Amino acid sequence: MADTMKFDLVSPERKLLSTEVTSVQIPGADGDMTAMPNHAPTITTLRPGILTVETTKGTEQFVVTGGFAEIGESISVLAEKALPKADVDQKTYEALVAEAHEAYKQTKETYVNEPGPVDEAAKLLQDMVAVGTHIGLDPMQPSL
């Protein structure tokens, strides 16, 4: 089928999805992008966000915390963490935000006079907080 392409979503814990897709909306680190059949070959890093997969049978959404996407004849997403959006409840979301906040604190302690890594960690934390707002959960914004 020329209107679909192979898609795989994998996290360190498991393969979450392997199917034919019509498009995939990817939360790229440099901005959101939609990949479809015949997309130019691309590799991008992911930021925390919602990965939306359009199949011939419907739409599936996943919360990702980071990782990489490779687009070519097929699409492969290697996520640091990925959960079906339906599985992300308030408690799970709070744990993800707490983990991002702890990473920010550690980066801030490690890179005392180097704003680059600290700014990147702060952005990742804020992106994770924004995910909750996007899916209708309490953002619980931790203080930086």
One Martini backbone bead per residue (centre of mass of N, CA, C, O) as a GRO file, in nm:
protein
  144
    1MET     BB    1   0.091   0.039   0.027
    2ALA     BB    2   0.136   0.381  -0.053
    3ASP     BB    3  -0.032   0.512   0.211
    4THR     BB    4   0.185   0.352   0.377
    5MET     BB    5   0.386   0.272   0.675
    6LYS     BB    6   0.619   0.163   0.876
    7PHE     BB    7   0.587   0.116   1.242
    8ASP     BB    8   0.796   0.182   1.542
    9LEU     BB    9   0.763   0.136   1.904
   10VAL     BB   10   1.030   0.182   2.144
   11SER     BB   11   1.136   0.068   2.456
   12PRO     BB   12   1.324  -0.067   2.701
   13GLU     BB   13   1.076  -0.257   2.791
   14ARG     BB   14   0.920  -0.232   2.494
   15LYS     BB   15   0.698  -0.303   2.245
   16LEU     BB   16   0.420  -0.100   2.154
   17LEU     BB   17   0.445  -0.071   1.824
   18SER     BB   18   0.344  -0.246   1.510
   19THR     BB   19   0.266  -0.077   1.201
   20GLU     BB   20   0.057   0.067   0.982
   21VAL     BB   21   0.078   0.404   0.845
   22THR     BB   22  -0.018   0.742   0.754
   23SER     BB   23   0.077   0.887   1.033
   24VAL     BB   24   0.316   1.093   1.239
   25GLN     BB   25   0.328   1.267   1.541
   26ILE     BB   26   0.618   1.453   1.644
   27PRO     BB   27   0.806   1.549   1.936
   28GLY     BB   28   1.035   1.751   1.861
   29ALA     BB   29   1.300   1.936   1.972
   30ASP     BB   30   1.250   2.149   1.711
   31GLY     BB   31   0.962   2.034   1.671
   32ASP     BB   32   0.688   1.956   1.529
   33MET     BB   33   0.599   1.655   1.335
   34THR     BB   34   0.497   1.508   1.018
   35ALA     BB   35   0.484   1.172   0.911
   36MET     BB   36   0.494   1.034   0.582
   37PRO     BB   37   0.482   0.908   0.305
   38ASN     BB   38   0.776   1.023   0.149
   39HIS     BB   39   0.958   1.123   0.348
   40ALA     BB   40   1.222   1.264   0.440
   41PRO     BB   41   1.506   1.185   0.559
   42THR     BB   42   1.516   1.150   0.927
   43ILE     BB   43   1.664   1.274   1.233
   44THR     BB   44   1.533   1.292   1.573
   45THR     BB   45   1.466   1.434   1.860
   46LEU     BB   46   1.296   1.409   2.163
   47ARG     BB   47   1.035   1.535   2.346
   48PRO     BB   48   0.816   1.587   2.560
   49GLY     BB   49   0.508   1.411   2.458
   50ILE     BB   50   0.285   1.355   2.186
   51LEU     BB   51   0.228   1.058   2.012
   52THR     BB   52   0.074   1.034   1.688
   53VAL     BB   53  -0.110   0.756   1.544
   54GLU     BB   54  -0.202   0.683   1.209
   55THR     BB   55  -0.428   0.452   1.107
   56THR     BB   56  -0.660   0.258   0.938
   57LYS     BB   57  -0.810   0.210   1.241
   58GLY     BB   58  -0.676   0.473   1.377
   59THR     BB   59  -0.592   0.630   1.688
   60GLU     BB   60  -0.276   0.671   1.860
   61GLN     BB   61  -0.144   0.747   2.192
   62PHE     BB   62   0.170   0.879   2.331
   63VAL     BB   63   0.385   0.910   2.597
   64VAL     BB   64   0.688   1.093   2.584
   65THR     BB   65   1.031   1.175   2.719
   66GLY     BB   66   1.211   1.073   2.478
   67GLY     BB   67   1.457   1.046   2.207
   68PHE     BB   68   1.410   0.886   1.881
   69ALA     BB   69   1.374   0.952   1.522
   70GLU     BB   70   1.331   0.751   1.221
   71ILE     BB   71   1.314   0.855   0.879
   72GLY     BB   72   1.196   0.672   0.587
   73GLU     BB   73   1.055   0.399   0.473
   74SER     BB   74   1.031   0.425   0.778
   75ILE     BB   75   0.935   0.425   1.133
   76SER     BB   76   1.145   0.496   1.421
   77VAL     BB   77   1.089   0.476   1.778
   78LEU     BB   78   1.312   0.569   2.048
   79ALA     BB   79   1.218   0.558   2.374
   80GLU     BB   80   1.275   0.619   2.693
   81LYS     BB   81   0.961   0.673   2.732
   82ALA     BB   82   0.643   0.484   2.697
   83LEU     BB   83   0.287   0.559   2.697
   84PRO     BB   84  -0.019   0.517   2.695
   85LYS     BB   85  -0.234   0.764   2.738
   86ALA     BB   86  -0.451   0.590   2.898
   87ASP     BB   87  -0.219   0.517   3.134
   88VAL     BB   88  -0.217   0.825   3.221
   89ASP     BB   89  -0.221   0.928   3.531
   90GLN     BB   90  -0.168   1.127   3.791
   91LYS     BB   91   0.050   0.951   3.924
   92THR     BB   92   0.227   0.902   3.675
   93TYR     BB   93   0.274   1.197   3.609
   94GLU     BB   94   0.408   1.279   3.877
   95ALA     BB   95   0.651   1.088   3.839
   96LEU     BB   96   0.760   1.219   3.580
   97VAL     BB   97   0.802   1.501   3.701
   98ALA     BB   98   0.988   1.418   3.935
   99GLU     BB   99   1.211   1.307   3.753
  100ALA     BB  100   1.265   1.575   3.601
  101HIS     BB  101   1.330   1.740   3.855
  102GLU     BB  102   1.573   1.573   3.950
  103ALA     BB  103   1.742   1.617   3.694
  104TYR     BB  104   1.759   1.920   3.727
  105LYS     BB  105   1.897   1.930   4.005
  106GLN     BB  106   2.151   1.770   3.920
  107THR     BB  107   2.240   1.961   3.696
  108LYS     BB  108   2.264   2.216   3.871
  109GLU     BB  109   2.493   2.091   4.056
  110THR     BB  110   2.699   2.009   3.827
  111TYR     BB  111   2.633   2.298   3.654
  112VAL     BB  112   2.686   2.583   3.794
  113ASN     BB  113   2.841   2.768   3.537
  114GLU     BB  114   2.636   2.614   3.314
  115PRO     BB  115   2.359   2.698   3.140
  116GLY     BB  116   2.298   2.493   2.917
  117PRO     BB  117   2.221   2.226   3.073
  118VAL     BB  118   2.015   2.367   3.260
  119ASP     BB  119   1.824   2.470   3.041
  120GLU     BB  120   1.759   2.193   2.922
  121ALA     BB  121   1.639   2.070   3.184
  122ALA     BB  122   1.417   2.285   3.218
  123LYS     BB  123   1.275   2.227   2.949
  124LEU     BB  124   1.205   1.931   3.005
  125LEU     BB  125   1.032   1.989   3.249
  126GLN     BB  126   0.826   2.177   3.107
  127ASP     BB  127   0.736   1.968   2.897
  128MET     BB  128   0.625   1.766   3.105
  129VAL     BB  129   0.415   1.956   3.224
  130ALA     BB  130   0.263   2.008   2.950
  131VAL     BB  131   0.149   1.729   2.907
  132GLY     BB  132  -0.066   1.739   3.129
  133THR     BB  133  -0.225   1.973   3.013
  134HIS     BB  134  -0.286   1.832   2.738
  135ILE     BB  135  -0.437   1.572   2.904
  136GLY     BB  136  -0.582   1.692   3.181
  137LEU     BB  137  -0.372   1.745   3.406
  138ASP     BB  138  -0.211   1.835   3.679
  139PRO     BB  139   0.077   2.026   3.660
  140MET     BB  140   0.253   2.065   3.905
  141GLN     BB  141   0.469   2.307   3.939
  142PRO     BB  142   0.781   2.311   3.997
  143SER     BB  143   1.035   2.458   4.137
  144LEU     BB  144   1.339   2.617   4.019
   0.00000   0.00000   0.00000
